[in-house]
């Protein structure tokens, strides 16, 4: 209808304005209804997305607390960190130890004789057989690559090399080929033999290859007990404790394993903060602001009420399988407030920790503990095809329907506009003809009047 877009051709009617106003008036009630539906669905979809995000964030804070070990943190303190440092897991027993570092673990290192010609010294072709940690691999020394540098590169690039690093060491007497084990420990020794040219045989001859550093295990003495390790990281000497050896000691060095109460309180505070953040989101979504008279997008929503009720139950119900005075969060100082948030009584928590710290660990981290209950129920809510996911899909389907309704309305209004434009165009043509006829008749009447006046 591009040819019908102009204003009145002869009547002076503003067809575009008239058509636009009529179409807008007819469109308005339908468009208002669609906009209202779309706004409601979009707000609800956004609210559910916020709820899912808040639940997911809280679950991420809860999951690390599902084991009792998470509530039994330990601090390991070395009497001399230049000799060794230490870390401890929750399973480590609180106590004191005297540890002597008799020797450190070392990597085997051997070197060839010095060659005054440097790295470009021609040695010879053949095959090197290198045994490392009981496994042998061969290195081919090709006739066109027989210098010390070539041999170094061939060893390092050998496909079956399982832990031998070749380097060149320049000293006053010349250049040496040095082979170093990538692993410490007495079992990780290096042995080399050769076949081929005499120069290659001479390079690795037992009388030529010298030991720069013996392969040896770390040796520590805990009290009167000896322990050996192939590395300087010792994690099997004391249950739950890892020692990192740095230097040999002249005598025993103290190691203190103690409960890290500060870290434990930090973890509990983080739990309370994470829950309060979730509760704040839920309150905003399902609440009502009396001051602004604004309702949350999920006000009165049964799904939200169900989730909130489950969270309250998980937080307040006693932990099954526990006996004595410590079976609930409130017993250790975590109580629910009127607004649904949690409050931590640090004085009460300190008292429980000093009297029975394992009770705190069991309330949170046991198989039926608070963390396990919360994590399991939140996971159920976040699963595909669970209530939240089903609701999301239903809303998305509604939005798809709304988009289709928009397209239908656009098409319908295009038809209406076309009809109005045709009608007004016909009216414009008719009015233009009438105006032409009126003008003609006026002219004729004027002529008749002039004749009559002239004739008189």
KEKOL-123594 format. One record per residue (C-alpha): residue number from 1; residue in three letters; x, y, z. Coordinates in steps of 0.001 Angstrom, whole numbers. Each point is the difference from the previous one (the first is absolute). Layout:
BEGIN
SITE,nr,rest,c1,c2,c3
SITE,NUM,ALA,X,Y,Z
...
# end
This chain:
BEGIN
SITE,nr,rest,c1,c2,c3
SITE,1,UNK,0,0,0
SITE,2,UNK,3008,2280,-467
SITE,3,UNK,-1945,2029,-2555
SITE,4,UNK,-2653,898,2580
SITE,5,UNK,2254,1579,2629
SITE,6,UNK,-543,3644,-972
SITE,7,UNK,-2417,2401,1667
SITE,8,UNK,-3298,922,-1717
SITE,9,UNK,589,494,-3680
SITE,10,UNK,-2556,2674,-533
SITE,11,UNK,-2188,263,3073
SITE,12,UNK,2705,1072,2382
SITE,13,UNK,-730,-2882,2399
SITE,14,UNK,3035,-1114,2134
SITE,15,UNK,-489,-3658,-784
SITE,16,UNK,3251,-1168,1717
SITE,17,UNK,-942,1652,3263
SITE,18,UNK,-3580,-1273,-92
SITE,19,UNK,1084,-3568,-785
SITE,20,UNK,2735,23,2665
SITE,21,UNK,-2381,1206,2689
SITE,22,UNK,-2705,-2510,-886
SITE,23,UNK,2459,-2913,-147
SITE,24,UNK,1600,1079,3292
SITE,25,UNK,-3397,194,1678
SITE,26,UNK,-983,-3450,-1243
SITE,27,UNK,3414,-1461,889
SITE,28,UNK,250,1453,3509
SITE,29,UNK,-2186,-2409,2041
SITE,30,UNK,1554,-3096,-1568
SITE,31,UNK,3543,1375,340
SITE,32,UNK,-601,987,3628
SITE,33,UNK,-1148,-3505,796
SITE,34,UNK,3022,-1568,-1719
SITE,35,UNK,2417,2411,1707
SITE,36,UNK,-1527,-779,3387
SITE,37,UNK,358,-3746,-585
SITE,38,UNK,3565,396,-1282
SITE,39,UNK,1053,2204,2910
SITE,40,UNK,-1431,-2454,2548
SITE,41,UNK,1682,-3007,-1651
SITE,42,UNK,3335,1790,-380
SITE,43,UNK,17,1144,3629
SITE,44,UNK,-862,-3509,1172
SITE,45,UNK,2695,-1547,-2200
SITE,46,UNK,2584,2458,1329
SITE,47,UNK,-1098,-681,3581
SITE,48,UNK,321,-3757,-418
SITE,49,UNK,3436,500,-1540
SITE,50,UNK,1041,2069,3039
SITE,51,UNK,-1355,-2693,2321
SITE,52,UNK,1881,-2752,-1831
SITE,53,UNK,3196,2054,88
SITE,54,UNK,-347,668,3734
SITE,55,UNK,-681,-3685,724
SITE,56,UNK,2989,-1032,-2089
SITE,57,UNK,2291,2484,1768
SITE,58,UNK,-1146,-1224,3406
SITE,59,UNK,553,-3627,-1041
SITE,60,UNK,3550,898,-1041
SITE,61,UNK,552,1329,3516
SITE,62,UNK,-1602,-3056,1620
SITE,63,UNK,1670,-2803,-1967
SITE,64,UNK,3506,419,1509
SITE,65,UNK,-1559,-456,3458
SITE,66,UNK,-1460,-3469,-646
SITE,67,UNK,2917,-1785,1691
SITE,68,UNK,938,41,3655
SITE,69,UNK,3574,686,-1029
SITE,70,UNK,-1034,3422,-1281
SITE,71,UNK,-874,919,3599
SITE,72,UNK,3189,-1369,1501
SITE,73,UNK,2635,2271,-1527
SITE,74,UNK,3531,-358,1260
SITE,75,UNK,2970,2338,163
SITE,76,UNK,3500,-1445,-371
SITE,77,UNK,2793,2134,1429
SITE,78,UNK,3657,-756,-654
SITE,79,UNK,2587,1031,2589
SITE,80,UNK,2381,961,-2819
SITE,81,UNK,-1440,680,-3448
SITE,82,UNK,3534,49,-1464
SITE,83,UNK,170,-3733,807
SITE,84,UNK,-3543,-1019,-936
SITE,85,UNK,-3522,1379,-415
SITE,86,UNK,-3172,-1940,680
SITE,87,UNK,-3716,-109,-753
SITE,88,UNK,-2706,-2105,1631
SITE,89,UNK,-3385,-1361,-1023
SITE,90,UNK,-2983,-276,2296
SITE,91,UNK,808,-3676,617
SITE,92,UNK,3332,857,1643
SITE,93,UNK,113,-574,3736
SITE,94,UNK,725,2979,2204
SITE,95,UNK,3443,-425,1569
SITE,96,UNK,3712,830,64
SITE,97,UNK,2872,-1725,-1789
SITE,98,UNK,3805,271,-79
SITE,99,UNK,1282,-425,-3532
SITE,100,UNK,3617,-263,-1115
SITE,101,UNK,813,329,-3690
SITE,102,UNK,2920,-2399,-361
SITE,103,UNK,371,436,-3737
SITE,104,UNK,-1879,1444,-2968
SITE,105,UNK,-1109,-1926,-3057
SITE,106,UNK,2316,684,-2934
SITE,107,UNK,-67,-647,-3726
SITE,108,UNK,2724,-2081,-1643
SITE,109,UNK,2390,1999,-2166
SITE,110,UNK,2955,-1224,-2055
SITE,111,UNK,2408,1786,-2337
SITE,112,UNK,2433,-855,-2780
SITE,113,UNK,3619,1018,-187
SITE,114,UNK,697,3589,-1088
SITE,115,UNK,521,668,-3721
SITE,116,UNK,2172,2989,-765
SITE,117,UNK,-1607,423,-3431
SITE,118,UNK,-3277,1041,1640
SITE,119,UNK,-3503,-857,-1115
SITE,120,UNK,1059,-382,-3652
SITE,121,UNK,2462,-2810,775
SITE,122,UNK,-607,-2946,-2333
SITE,123,UNK,-575,-3160,2048
SITE,124,UNK,-1266,-2749,-2311
SITE,125,UNK,-3085,-1839,-1234
SITE,126,UNK,-1702,-3018,1476
SITE,127,UNK,-2635,-804,2604
SITE,128,UNK,-234,1009,3646
SITE,129,UNK,-1910,-2296,2361
SITE,130,UNK,-1175,1884,3065
SITE,131,UNK,-1592,-1767,2964
SITE,132,UNK,-2048,2195,2315
SITE,133,UNK,-1934,-1289,3017
SITE,134,UNK,321,-3537,-1370
SITE,135,UNK,-1281,794,-3507
SITE,136,UNK,2322,160,-3038
SITE,137,UNK,-437,2136,-3103
SITE,138,UNK,2267,386,-3040
SITE,139,UNK,1230,3226,-1570
SITE,140,UNK,1281,-72,-3600
SITE,141,UNK,2974,2292,-697
SITE,142,UNK,-52,514,-3757
SITE,143,UNK,3228,391,-2057
SITE,144,UNK,-907,3559,-1002
SITE,145,UNK,-714,1121,3599
SITE,146,UNK,2815,-1180,2280
SITE,147,UNK,1074,3092,2000
SITE,148,UNK,-486,333,3750
SITE,149,UNK,-2884,2398,-696
SITE,150,UNK,-1568,-2495,-2454
SITE,151,UNK,244,-2799,2554
SITE,152,UNK,-1614,2195,2659
SITE,153,UNK,-2890,822,-2335
SITE,154,UNK,-440,-3621,-1072
SITE,155,UNK,-309,-1151,3607
SITE,156,UNK,-2529,2693,920
SITE,157,UNK,-2162,-646,-3070
SITE,158,UNK,61,-3799,188
SITE,159,UNK,-3663,-1163,-110
SITE,160,UNK,500,-2604,2728
SITE,161,UNK,1979,2242,2345
SITE,162,UNK,-1876,-366,3287
SITE,163,UNK,1866,2429,2203
SITE,164,UNK,3619,752,-920
SITE,165,UNK,986,3616,-682
SITE,166,UNK,3213,598,-1988
SITE,167,UNK,1853,3317,301
SITE,168,UNK,3447,1348,-855
SITE,169,UNK,2133,1450,2768
SITE,170,UNK,2862,2308,-918
SITE,171,UNK,2891,174,2440
SITE,172,UNK,3694,944,-19
SITE,173,UNK,1050,-3396,-1383
SITE,174,UNK,-2598,-62,-2787
SITE,175,UNK,-3585,-1127,-586
SITE,176,UNK,-1647,-2968,1714
SITE,177,UNK,-3186,-1904,-883
SITE,178,UNK,-2074,-144,3186
SITE,179,UNK,-2920,-2406,485
SITE,180,UNK,-2464,774,2817
SITE,181,UNK,-2921,-2053,1294
SITE,182,UNK,-3345,1797,-73
SITE,183,UNK,-953,-1814,3203
SITE,184,UNK,1650,-161,3378
SITE,185,UNK,458,-3242,1908
SITE,186,UNK,2427,-2918,222
SITE,187,UNK,-1956,-2055,-2547
SITE,188,UNK,267,2629,-2741
SITE,189,UNK,3568,-563,-1135
SITE,190,UNK,1478,509,-3475
SITE,191,UNK,2242,-2481,-1815
SITE,192,UNK,1408,478,-3508
SITE,193,UNK,1635,-2322,-2521
SITE,194,UNK,795,405,-3697
SITE,195,UNK,669,-1820,-3242
SITE,196,UNK,1560,1507,-3100
SITE,197,UNK,2962,2311,-578
SITE,198,UNK,2852,74,2453
SITE,199,UNK,-649,3614,903
SITE,200,UNK,-3522,-852,1116
SITE,201,UNK,1256,-2966,1986
SITE,202,UNK,2597,2232,1622
SITE,203,UNK,-2647,2609,912
SITE,204,UNK,-1967,-2371,2223
SITE,205,UNK,2787,-2257,1152
SITE,206,UNK,-408,-812,3668
SITE,207,UNK,3398,1436,732
SITE,208,UNK,-938,3241,-1768
SITE,209,UNK,-3526,578,1362
SITE,210,UNK,238,1349,3529
SITE,211,UNK,-2691,325,2652
SITE,212,UNK,-832,3613,726
SITE,213,UNK,-2772,-829,2504
SITE,214,UNK,-1101,-3329,1395
SITE,215,UNK,-3654,-990,-195
SITE,216,UNK,-1396,-209,3515
SITE,217,UNK,-3253,-130,1936
SITE,218,UNK,-1038,2550,2568
SITE,219,UNK,497,-1253,3542
SITE,220,UNK,-1806,1450,2991
SITE,221,UNK,-122,-1135,3597
SITE,222,UNK,-3204,559,1980
SITE,223,UNK,888,-541,3623
SITE,224,UNK,1893,-3284,-284
SITE,225,UNK,-1728,-1216,-3168
SITE,226,UNK,1569,237,-3461
SITE,227,UNK,-1931,773,-3169
SITE,228,UNK,1284,90,-3595
SITE,229,UNK,-1508,1717,-3024
SITE,230,UNK,1048,190,-3653
SITE,231,UNK,-932,3702,-39
SITE,232,UNK,350,2929,2356
SITE,233,UNK,-3773,153,318
SITE,234,UNK,-798,-2477,2755
SITE,235,UNK,-3705,-783,395
SITE,236,UNK,-7,-3515,1406
SITE,237,UNK,2011,408,3186
SITE,238,UNK,-2773,1554,2144
SITE,239,UNK,-3668,-572,-864
SITE,240,UNK,-1542,3102,-1547
SITE,241,UNK,3259,1981,81
SITE,242,UNK,2194,1018,-2940
SITE,243,UNK,3590,1081,620
SITE,244,UNK,2017,1934,-2556
SITE,245,UNK,3680,-525,766
SITE,246,UNK,2382,2865,-749
SITE,247,UNK,3275,-683,1816
SITE,248,UNK,1702,-2529,2247
SITE,249,UNK,-224,783,3699
SITE,250,UNK,2586,-285,2728
SITE,251,UNK,-2576,-1418,2386
SITE,252,UNK,-3752,-330,554
SITE,253,UNK,-2364,2798,-1097
SITE,254,UNK,-3429,334,1588
SITE,255,UNK,-3274,-471,-1901
SITE,256,UNK,-3296,1082,1599
SITE,257,UNK,-3357,-1200,-1354
SITE,258,UNK,-2872,1998,1469
SITE,259,UNK,-3642,690,-770
SITE,260,UNK,-492,3088,-2158
SITE,261,UNK,-2912,1546,1872
SITE,262,UNK,201,3260,-1949
SITE,263,UNK,-408,-1796,-3337
SITE,264,UNK,-2842,-2102,1389
SITE,265,UNK,-1894,3123,1116
SITE,266,UNK,680,1609,-3376
SITE,267,UNK,-1621,-2960,-1785
SITE,268,UNK,-3065,171,2234
SITE,269,UNK,-277,3766,-504
SITE,270,UNK,225,-526,-3774
SITE,271,UNK,-2840,-2530,193
SITE,272,UNK,-2212,2441,1903
SITE,273,UNK,830,2839,-2413
SITE,274,UNK,-754,-2178,-3053
SITE,275,UNK,-3381,-1062,1396
SITE,276,UNK,-959,3562,905
SITE,277,UNK,780,1070,-3561
SITE,278,UNK,-2351,-2710,-1314
SITE,279,UNK,-2698,996,2487
SITE,280,UNK,332,3638,-1039
SITE,281,UNK,-627,-972,-3633
SITE,282,UNK,-3045,-2112,920
SITE,283,UNK,-1439,2800,2154
SITE,284,UNK,391,2492,-2841
SITE,285,UNK,-1672,-2288,-2520
SITE,286,UNK,-2990,-1050,2079
SITE,287,UNK,-368,3061,2252
SITE,288,UNK,-2154,3111,8
SITE,289,UNK,1312,3533,541
SITE,290,UNK,-2738,1856,1890
SITE,291,UNK,1739,3347,-428
SITE,292,UNK,49,-176,-3789
SITE,293,UNK,-2963,-2380,-234
SITE,294,UNK,2101,-2218,-2256
SITE,295,UNK,-314,-3783,-15
SITE,296,UNK,2826,-2358,-859
SITE,297,UNK,-399,-1967,-3256
SITE,298,UNK,-447,-3264,1947
SITE,299,UNK,-2315,1279,2736
SITE,300,UNK,-2152,-2896,1230
SITE,301,UNK,1738,-2484,-2287
SITE,302,UNK,-473,-3571,1289
SITE,303,UNK,3315,-1177,-1447
SITE,304,UNK,1967,2653,1900
SITE,305,UNK,-1908,-753,3202
SITE,306,UNK,876,-3676,-371
SITE,307,UNK,3709,706,-535
SITE,308,UNK,109,2377,2961
SITE,309,UNK,-1789,-2506,2243
SITE,310,UNK,2480,-2735,-950
SITE,311,UNK,2953,2277,772
SITE,312,UNK,-1461,847,3412
SITE,313,UNK,-496,-3673,756
SITE,314,UNK,3541,-921,-1041
SITE,315,UNK,1409,2745,2209
SITE,316,UNK,-2109,-601,3102
SITE,317,UNK,-625,-3755,180
SITE,318,UNK,2296,-2015,2309
SITE,319,UNK,2660,-2069,-1753
SITE,320,UNK,-1041,-3657,135
SITE,321,UNK,2457,-2405,1541
SITE,322,UNK,1369,2533,2490
SITE,323,UNK,-593,-56,3741
SITE,324,UNK,659,2389,2832
SITE,325,UNK,-458,3764,140
SITE,326,UNK,1505,739,-3430
SITE,327,UNK,-2340,-1152,-2765
SITE,328,UNK,-1167,3293,-1566
SITE,329,UNK,1508,3213,-1320
SITE,330,UNK,-1650,1990,2781
SITE,331,UNK,1876,-2122,2548
SITE,332,UNK,3308,1356,-1308
SITE,333,UNK,-1146,3614,-295
SITE,334,UNK,-1594,273,-3465
SITE,335,UNK,-3612,1144,306
SITE,336,UNK,-2675,1238,-2373
SITE,337,UNK,-1196,3607,200
SITE,338,UNK,-3486,1424,-572
SITE,339,UNK,911,1071,-3540
SITE,340,UNK,1110,-3538,-882
SITE,341,UNK,3732,661,123
SITE,342,UNK,2485,-1795,2252
SITE,343,UNK,1956,1515,2875
SITE,344,UNK,3218,-1405,1466
SITE,345,UNK,627,276,3744
SITE,346,UNK,3799,-98,-55
SITE,347,UNK,324,-264,3793
SITE,348,UNK,-2177,-3118,34
SITE,349,UNK,1854,-1464,-2963
SITE,350,UNK,3341,606,1736
SITE,351,UNK,-1280,-1836,3052
SITE,352,UNK,-1110,-3020,-2034
SITE,353,UNK,3281,-81,-1898
SITE,354,UNK,1974,-30,3236
SITE,355,UNK,-2178,-2698,1576
SITE,356,UNK,-841,-2251,-2942
SITE,357,UNK,1262,1169,-3412
SITE,358,UNK,-851,-3354,-1607
SITE,359,UNK,-3693,702,664
SITE,360,UNK,159,2990,-2354
SITE,361,UNK,1583,-2191,-2663
SITE,362,UNK,-2693,-2664,363
SITE,363,UNK,-2901,2473,-119
SITE,364,UNK,1249,1358,-3315
SITE,365,UNK,2045,-2760,-1580
SITE,366,UNK,-1496,-3336,1034
SITE,367,UNK,-1832,-2158,-2541
SITE,368,UNK,-3355,1423,1112
SITE,369,UNK,1405,3387,983
SITE,370,UNK,-1312,3435,-827
SITE,371,UNK,2356,472,-2976
SITE,372,UNK,-935,-3379,-1517
SITE,373,UNK,-3735,710,363
SITE,374,UNK,228,3454,-1494
SITE,375,UNK,2220,-1089,-2890
SITE,376,UNK,-2236,-2944,-896
SITE,377,UNK,-3256,1950,52
SITE,378,UNK,1420,2963,-1920
SITE,379,UNK,1430,-2369,-2586
SITE,380,UNK,-3480,-1498,-419
SITE,381,UNK,-1413,3479,-646
SITE,382,UNK,2667,811,-2592
SITE,383,UNK,-297,-3222,-2007
SITE,384,UNK,-1282,-6,-3553
SITE,385,UNK,-3765,-559,-98
SITE,386,UNK,-341,897,3706
SITE,387,UNK,-2654,2545,969
SITE,388,UNK,2197,3034,-698
SITE,389,UNK,1077,-1289,-3387
SITE,390,UNK,-3572,-974,-932
SITE,391,UNK,-1232,3458,965
SITE,392,UNK,2747,1633,-2059
SITE,393,UNK,-934,-2060,-3038
SITE,394,UNK,-3688,866,410
SITE,395,UNK,772,3723,197
SITE,396,UNK,2259,-198,-3017
SITE,397,UNK,-2791,-1720,-1897
SITE,398,UNK,-2328,2834,1046
SITE,399,UNK,2499,2553,-1309
SITE,400,UNK,222,-1902,-3285
SITE,401,UNK,-3797,137,-248
SITE,402,UNK,72,3725,733
SITE,403,UNK,2513,521,-2818
SITE,404,UNK,-2328,-1868,-2327
SITE,405,UNK,-2911,2166,1207
SITE,406,UNK,2065,3109,-752
SITE,407,UNK,604,-1178,-3556
SITE,408,UNK,-3690,-825,-411
SITE,409,UNK,-965,3448,1292
SITE,410,UNK,2494,1669,-2343
SITE,411,UNK,-1424,-1895,-2962
SITE,412,UNK,-3577,804,1027
SITE,413,UNK,784,3703,463
SITE,414,UNK,1727,81,-3388
SITE,415,UNK,-3253,-1281,-1519
SITE,416,UNK,-2021,2552,1962
SITE,417,UNK,2327,2788,-1072
SITE,418,UNK,-245,-1065,-3608
SITE,419,UNK,-3820,-53,206
SITE,420,UNK,-166,3451,1608
SITE,421,UNK,2450,1407,-2516
SITE,422,UNK,-2037,-1336,-2934
SITE,423,UNK,-3210,1381,1511
SITE,424,UNK,1455,3438,611
SITE,425,UNK,1637,22,-3397
SITE,426,UNK,-3371,-686,-1618
SITE,427,UNK,-1529,2696,2181
SITE,428,UNK,2753,2375,-1025
SITE,429,UNK,-663,-742,-3690
SITE,430,UNK,-3718,515,506
SITE,431,UNK,530,3267,1851
SITE,432,UNK,2415,1154,-2671
SITE,433,UNK,-2642,-726,-2667
SITE,434,UNK,-2645,1787,2005
SITE,435,UNK,2306,2953,399
SITE,436,UNK,628,-7,-3745
SITE,437,UNK,-3744,-197,-714
SITE,438,UNK,-664,2744,2544
SITE,439,UNK,2624,2191,-1572
SITE,440,UNK,-1450,-630,-3472
SITE,441,UNK,-3522,772,1125
SITE,442,UNK,1221,3142,1738
SITE,443,UNK,1681,1117,-3178
SITE,444,UNK,-3127,-699,-2055
SITE,445,UNK,-2215,1862,2422
SITE,446,UNK,2372,2931,-30
SITE,447,UNK,-120,13,-3825
SITE,448,UNK,-3759,-46,4
SITE,449,UNK,-47,2845,2496
SITE,450,UNK,2406,1992,-2125
SITE,451,UNK,-2177,-570,-3105
SITE,452,UNK,-3061,1046,1910
SITE,453,UNK,1697,3158,1262
SITE,454,UNK,1350,841,-3468
SITE,455,UNK,-3300,-603,-1623
SITE,456,UNK,-1713,2456,2326
# end
